[in-house]
Amino acid sequence: MSDWIRKWIKFVFACLLIIFGCGIGFLWDNYNNEYKADSRPVINQVRILVRDIMLYLEQYNQEIHIDTKLQDTLQVMAQDHQVSLIYVQLDGRVIFNSSPDSTVQQIDLKTALHYDLFHAIVDSDTYYIAFPVVDEATQTQVGNAKFAIPASAVFIEKTHAKPLFLFPRLSLINLFQQGLQRMCLK
């Protein structure tokens, strides 16, 4: 009987190690996938968020710097979408700024514009993402729209890590309970 118990304990221990190893592997894979995610779907999500503003800029880019009604409409659109917008011409001159700090008159296009998500982070709460503004009539680029977007609008919080973290613990508890039940029955 003691040989049988030793074999059974070794078997249970091996199963527990396999389950624990699989759980750690799943957690590691989940951790790596969260930080190596492709930015294209997120950029597309941002593009959908600001599409109305981009369309407005493409239609009225010639008159925005002189027409206050267009500027007011653009300000309202930025507030409705909960983004901050800086519209700059190709020489870096700021035409419109929706942020309260509108003292910026010129920006360096080489360093200030980010077209992908992973270079766009400034702090953990805000991303600065730029899109080219193409004139609707001539189909040429006339400027850039730089958006400050809160991280909460860019990333949706993932909840699948918690159940994945609990899986190895629940499996261990379940195996331990089954082992105790079998020992008590025999």
Disulfide bonds with the S-S distance in Angstrom:
none
